[in-house]
Amino acid sequence: MSELSTKDIMYLPGVGPKKADLLKKEIEVFSVEDMLFYFPFRYVDRSQYYKIKDITSTSAYVQIRGTITAIQKVGSGRNMRLSAVFSDGDSSVELVWFKGVKYIEDKYKPGVEYVIFGKPSAFNGKYNFVHPEIESPDDAKTKQTAGGLLGVYNTTEKMKSGFLTSKAIQNIMFSIVKNILSSYELPETLPAYILQKLNLLRLHDSILNIHFPKNSDLLQKAQFRLKFEELFYVQLNILRHTKIRSQRYKGFPFDKIGDYFNTFYKECLPFDLTDAQKRVIREIRADVGSGRQMNRLLQGDVGSGKTLVALMVMLMAIDNNFQACMMAPTEILANQHLESVCSMIGKLNIKVALLTGSTKKSERDKLLQQLESGEIHILIGTHALLEDRVVFKNLGMVIIDEQHRFGVAQRAKLWNKNVQPPHVLVMTATPIPRTLAMTLYGDLDVSVIDQLPPGRKPIQTFHQFDIKKAGIYDFVRKQINAGRQAYVVYPLIQESEKSDYKNLESGFEQLKQIFPEYKICMVHGKMKAAEKDEQMQKFASGEAHILVSTTVIEVGVNVPNASVMIIESAERFGLSQLHQLRGRVGRGAEQSYCILITSVKLSKESRQRMDIMVQSNDGFEISEADLKMRGPGDLEGTQQSGIPFNLKIANLANDGQILQLARETALEILEEDPSLDGEKNFVLNRQLNQLAKGKINWGAIS
């Protein structure tokens, strides 16, 4: 910990109690050290001065030197603004302020030379600058680096209202650099041997050049060093605890592949396994037979046959006198798994039970008794499996489906269902980009099912505007008349005053009028479980022709006869969600279709998402595109990951090579010094402890 971590930000020049309170609440900056690690998100070139006459409609941010020739208030009350005429000696331009009018009027005077910086905008055929940065030439020169690059900082609306703009943050940074870092050396957070081996800048130089780069080369070196360090400690933390766990927890050895597995393989297999499924089963067999506890992530696109693999893995456990459980995030999905497993095991003498929040008390009491006695071989359920009352005789295999729906702390409870932690197989139908998998699930071995079962046809995807609904409905009618069924998904349940997106209830009524000859049912998240299941059953049995739904059907609903997925207001959904919804069709042998309906007015990003969906059925390709477009999101917290700190500068969408280097470096160090007790790794131990201080370490939990 550096001295600066204990210096309250409030006492810096130009901050004070009010601004300090804003910094603490809005961006979690409490100390001077926190401030230094609040990095610019982009840089602007301040090396060049422009002439007003050279401004064009394509001009981005420009810097002009000149004087205010006139300044006046315009309007009154809330509509008051401050307007100034700014001249560079040849031409003039209008400067406009809507906030901080009195402050600007008092501080900046006509006839005095200033430097303005901002983005010109056109109004009534002329250019103006709204809320430009303005300072004296001396101040501008002092803060201007040799390379002319100046950082731009993210600020919230509340910060801006409290006069904490990007410029204000920049001034605070400059004060720290000038008054503190000129005489204080930041303590190094990486060992000398890593700095030397990878030719990294020192931390002190990196911080100086990330905020006020001397040139573009030093800026790149500073960014690389800080990104590497951030990703390196994430990987070191994950990998260190993986090693500790593998040493601490021995796994139940599944010594044999017995009658249940072999009989199922020879007599009950619903279709031939794909090569990818065979490869994954071999990987799992090697794990459970090794004597170490398995922690494996199974990725497989929608319809790739993960449930079949999960069943065969559970049969391995039963062959070795262990029980197995399978946890799903919703009752619909748990019921779906129960039906799938029961239909596949056929004549095998295996008792499978279901436990959810809807299980009646009398059933629950009987089930729990049978579970504890060992009579139940496989228990399928929801969060209800985590209750303390759920006691297994000998739990050896845990399957967690759509694991991102569960918090880490919840999953950890399953570890305590036996004296020794059971084997864990985590499954997801949401393809995870490699960089994200290395960070979120870096402590898990990864298996991928990258083939669809034979006979499956790629889903044809189309993007249509909502003005062409008549043609879409004709297509749906033809599909239903040919014996198929259709989903129609809406983003909202009820109409919202703030939104003109099509809503579920009005859509349901409209579709009943358009298709009076068909049975239509509706499902949404606000329904009671029994009502939801009843409606789903009508669709699954073929009694209903069209299912109108929200995204509650995004995961796990399996109706092979459904061949059409219509997604209304598709621009409301992210790529991964669109791909998940599309995966509800294409589960039978017939050609299936996904129709994305949007308004004609689309943002560039929304149009890009629609294009990607139309062009690709590859879940991994789509997930990579989604990561690039949306970013990795908040990686902290028990809901999503075991990472004990936020990423402040690294970007998992763009920094894959740095992440790979960080992981390789961490692996090399841990191979030589697993516990990091060596003298040369003192800094690593200290830094890991500091970064994780005060936070639960989830690294040892799968």
Buried (B, 14 or more C-beta within 10 A) or exposed (E): EBEBBEBEBBEBEEBEEEBBBBBBEBBEBBBBBBBBBBBBEEBBBBEEEBBBEEBEEEEEBBBBBBBBEEBEEEEEEEEEBBBBBBBBEEBBBBBBBEEBBEEBBEEBEEEEEBBBBBEBEEEEEEBBBBBBBBBEEEBBEEBBBEBBBBBBBBBEEEBBEBBBBBBBBBBBBBBBBEEBBEEBEBBBBBBEEBBEEBEBBBBBBBBBBBBBBBBBEBBEBBBBBBBBBBBBBBBBBBBBBBBBBBEEBEBBEBEEBBEBBEBBBEEBEEEEBBEBBEBBBEBBBEBBBEEBBBBBBBBBBBBBBBBBBBBBBBBBBBBBBBBBBBBBBBBBBBBBBBBBBBEBBEEBEBEBBBBBEBBEEEEBEEBBEBBBEBEBBBBBBBBBBBBEEBEBBBBBBBBBBBBBBBBBEBBBBBBEBBEEBBBBBBBBBBBBBBBBBBBBBBBBBBBBBBBBBEEBEEBEBBBBEBEEBEEBBEBBBEBBEEEBBBBBBBBBBEEEEEEEBBBBBEBBEBBBEBBEEBEBBBBBEEBEBEEBBEBBEBBBEEEBBBBBBBBBBBBBBBBBBBBBBBBBBBBBBEBBBBBBBBBBBBBBEBBBBBBBBBBEEBEEEBEBBBEBBBEBBBBBBBBBBBBBBBBBEEBBEBEBBBBBBEBEBBBBBBBBEBBBBBBEBBBEBBEEBEEBEEEBBEBBBBBBEBBBEEEEEBBBBB
